[in-house]
């Protein structure tokens, strides 16, 4: 059964480790993430962007697939199904479809409007027993067509949003989605530290986990980050393994063209990436 991310993240914050949010894109992705979490006895958050939700034909399809897998694969570790960078309308759709967690990304609104919309969602999520993530200071890089540079959030605004009763907070600390450019200045630990001091025990979220050096990841966990999002890295490893299979001509051997065979190396590569992340984040054995 899907659970809210609240308890798993509070445990992570108290235990100084982070839970991975792995974004899913299709059946293979979902199966790879769930089986890896079960094998490693780690809690996990399945992230779904609005674009990926649309690609998988809609949020109800995603909920049906994930719930079916939890049952058929006998998944016993805590799993949250989470909308990533949701619009206000997207959040309402996911609440209706049966997600257990949502992220409202109001970072591009003036702070007053971000506060107003977040307040509405806090109420609904509390009634439904769902977890809610809010964002302050937009995360850089490209996220469903929106490009940002990786700005740093205002710690006072973070406190304002945290005080509304959200479950977790994504604060921009110079992180970006996708590939980090060569001239990237690194994470702003000063910002993270200031946000942590003002938001206390609230779990903090680090977006754009692909490409951040391991020592920076560990330091951010020490400073209160309890949830780290990974998407691009799984896509890279899936693509590389699939390319290798086809370039080796394996799709032309016997029934190598069968999608179950063709997609197997990519799926195994996702599993390996997820395992690396869960080990780095310290969530193995914490279910």
C-alpha positions in Angstrom: 0.0 0.0 0.0 1.2 3.5 -0.9 2.2 5.6 2.1 2.7 9.4 2.6 6.4 10.4 2.6 6.0 12.1 6.0 7.2 9.3 8.3 10.0 8.0 6.1 11.4 11.5 5.8 11.1 12.4 9.5 13.0 9.2 10.2 15.6 10.1 7.6 16.1 13.6 9.1 16.5 12.2 12.6 18.8 9.4 11.4 21.0 11.6 9.1 20.4 9.8 5.9 18.2 10.7 2.8 15.5 8.9 1.0 15.8 8.8 -2.8 13.1 10.1 -5.0 13.6 8.2 -8.3 11.5 9.5 -11.2 9.7 6.9 -13.1 8.9 7.0 -16.8 7.3 3.6 -17.7 6.8 0.0 -16.5 10.4 -1.0 -16.7 11.5 2.0 -14.6 8.9 1.4 -11.9 9.7 -2.3 -11.7 13.4 -1.6 -11.5 13.0 1.0 -8.7 10.6 -1.1 -6.6 12.6 -4.3 -6.8 15.8 -2.5 -5.9 14.2 -0.8 -2.9 12.8 -4.2 -1.7 16.2 -6.0 -2.2 18.0 -3.2 -0.2 15.3 -2.9 2.4 15.1 0.8 1.7 12.2 3.3 1.7 11.7 4.9 -1.7 9.7 7.8 -3.3 8.5 7.3 -6.9 8.6 10.7 -8.6 6.3 11.5 -11.5 6.6 14.7 -13.4 3.5 16.2 -15.2 5.2 15.3 -18.5 5.8 11.7 -17.5 2.3 11.4 -16.2 1.0 12.6 -19.5 3.3 10.1 -21.3 2.0 7.2 -19.2 -1.5 8.3 -20.4 -2.6 9.9 -17.1 -2.2 9.8 -13.3 -4.9 7.1 -12.8 -2.8 4.7 -15.1 0.3 5.4 -13.0 -1.6 4.8 -9.7 -3.1 1.6 -11.1 0.3 0.3 -12.3 2.1 1.2 -9.1 -0.5 -0.3 -6.8 -0.6 -3.5 -8.9 3.1 -3.9 -8.7 3.2 -3.4 -4.9 0.8 -6.3 -4.6 2.2 -8.6 -7.4 5.9 -8.0 -6.4 5.1 -8.3 -2.6 6.7 -5.0 -1.9 6.8 -4.4 1.9 9.2 -1.4 2.1 7.5 2.0 2.4 6.7 3.5 -1.0 5.3 7.0 -1.7 4.0 8.0 -5.1 4.8 11.7 -5.5 4.0 14.3 -8.1 7.2 16.2 -9.0 7.0 19.9 -9.7 3.3 20.0 -9.8 1.2 22.9 -10.9 -1.8 23.7 -8.7 -4.2 21.9 -11.1 -1.8 19.0 -11.5 -1.7 18.6 -7.7 -5.5 18.4 -7.5 -5.6 15.8 -10.3 -3.0 13.6 -8.4 -4.9 13.9 -5.2 -8.0 12.7 -7.0 -6.1 9.9 -8.8 -4.8 8.4 -5.6 -1.2 9.6 -5.3 0.1 9.5 -1.7 2.3 12.7 -1.9 2.5 15.8 -4.1 4.9 18.6 -4.7 3.4 22.0 -5.4 6.0 24.1 -7.2 4.9 27.7 -6.6 8.5 29.0 -6.8 7.7 31.1 -9.9 4.8 32.9 -8.2 5.2 36.0 -6.1 5.6 34.7 -2.5 2.1 35.8 -1.5 0.5 33.7 -4.2 2.9 30.7 -3.4 1.7 31.0 0.3 -2.0 31.2 -0.6 -2.0 28.2 -2.9 0.3 26.2 -0.6 -2.1 26.9 2.3 -5.0 25.5 0.3 -3.1 22.3 -0.5 -1.9 21.9 3.1 -5.5 21.7 4.2 -6.5 19.1 1.5 -3.4 17.0 2.1 -4.0 16.9 5.9 -7.5 15.7 5.3 -6.3 12.9 3.0 -3.2 11.9 5.0 -0.9 12.9 2.1 2.5 14.5 2.3 3.2 17.9 0.6 6.4 19.3 -0.7 6.8 23.0 -1.4 9.5 24.9 -3.3 11.1 28.3 -2.7 13.7 29.7 -5.1 13.6 27.9 -8.4 15.9 25.0 -9.1 18.0 25.6 -12.2 18.2 23.6 -15.4 15.4 22.4 -17.5 12.3 20.9 -15.9 9.5 20.2 -18.4 10.5 23.1 -20.6 11.1 25.6 -17.8 14.8 26.7 -17.6 16.3 28.1 -14.5 19.8 28.9 -13.4 20.1 27.5 -10.0 19.3 30.4 -7.7 19.5 30.4 -3.9 16.3 30.6 -1.9 15.6 33.4 0.6 15.8 31.6 4.0 13.1 33.9 5.5 10.7 32.9 2.6 11.6 29.3 3.3 10.5 29.7 6.9 7.3 31.4 5.8 6.4 28.4 3.6 7.6 25.9 6.1 5.4 27.4 8.8 2.3 26.8 6.7 2.5 23.1 7.7 4.0 21.5 4.6 5.8 18.1 5.1 9.0 18.9 3.3 10.7 21.9 1.7 12.8 22.2 -1.5 15.0 25.2 -1.2 17.1 26.3 -4.2 20.8 26.1 -3.1 22.5 26.5 -6.5 21.4 23.1 -7.6 20.1 22.4 -11.1 18.2 19.7 -13.0 20.1 17.6 -15.6 23.8 18.0 -16.5 25.8 20.4 -14.5 27.8 22.9 -16.6 31.6 23.0 -16.3 31.5 26.4 -14.7 29.0 25.4 -12.0 29.9 27.0 -8.7 28.7 24.1 -6.4 26.1 24.0 -3.8 25.6 26.9 -1.4 26.0 25.3 2.0 25.6 28.8 3.6 22.1 29.0 2.2 21.3 25.4 3.2 22.6 26.0 6.8 20.6 29.2 7.1 17.4 27.5 5.9 17.9 24.5 8.2 18.4 26.8 11.2 15.1 28.5 10.5 13.0 25.4 9.6 14.2 23.1 12.4 13.1 19.5 12.1 11.5 19.9 8.7 13.0 17.5 6.1 14.7 19.4 3.3 14.8 18.3 -0.3 17.6 18.5 -2.8 16.6 18.5 -6.4 18.9 17.7 -9.3 20.8 14.9 -7.6 22.5 13.8 -10.8 26.0 15.0 -11.1 26.5 16.5 -7.6 29.8 15.1 -6.2 29.4 12.5 -3.5 31.1 14.7 -0.8 28.6 17.5 -1.4 25.7 15.0 -1.2 27.0 13.8 2.1 27.5 17.3 3.5 24.0 18.3 2.4 22.6 15.3 4.3 24.5 16.4 7.4 22.9 19.8 7.0 19.3 18.5 7.0 18.6 17.2 3.5 16.4 14.1 3.9 15.1 13.6 0.3 17.2 13.7 -2.9 15.7 13.6 -6.4 17.3 11.5 -9.1 16.1 11.3 -12.7 18.6 12.1 -15.4 21.2 9.6 -14.2 18.8 6.7 -14.6 17.9 7.9 -18.1 21.6 8.0 -19.0 22.4 4.6 -17.7 19.3 3.1 -19.4 20.2 4.7 -22.7 23.9 3.6 -22.5 23.0 0.0 -21.8 20.4 -0.1 -24.5 22.8 1.4 -27.0 25.4 -1.2 -26.1 22.9 -4.0 -26.7 21.9 -2.8 -30.1 25.4 -1.8 -31.2 26.5 -5.4 -30.3 23.8 -6.6 -32.7 22.1 -8.6 -29.9 18.7 -7.5 -31.2 19.4 -9.5 -34.3 20.3 -12.7 -32.5 17.4 -15.1 -32.1 14.6 -13.3 -30.5 16.8 -10.5 -29.2 14.3 -8.0 -30.7 11.6 -9.0 -28.2 11.1 -5.9 -26.0 11.5 -8.1 -22.9 15.0 -8.9 -24.0 15.7 -5.6 -25.7 14.8 -3.6 -22.5 16.4 -5.9 -20.0 19.9 -4.5 -20.0 18.6 -0.9 -19.6 16.4 -2.0 -16.8 19.3 -3.7 -15.1 21.3 -0.5 -15.5 18.5 1.5 -13.8 18.7 -0.9 -10.9 22.4 -0.5 -10.6 22.1 3.3 -10.6 19.3 3.2 -7.9 21.4 0.9 -5.8 24.4 3.3 -6.0 22.2 6.2 -4.9 20.6 4.4 -2.0 24.0 3.4 -0.7 25.3 6.9 -1.1 22.3 8.4 0.6 22.5 6.0 3.5 18.9 4.6 3.2 19.8 0.9 2.8 18.3 -1.2 5.6 16.3 1.7 6.9 12.8 0.5 5.7 
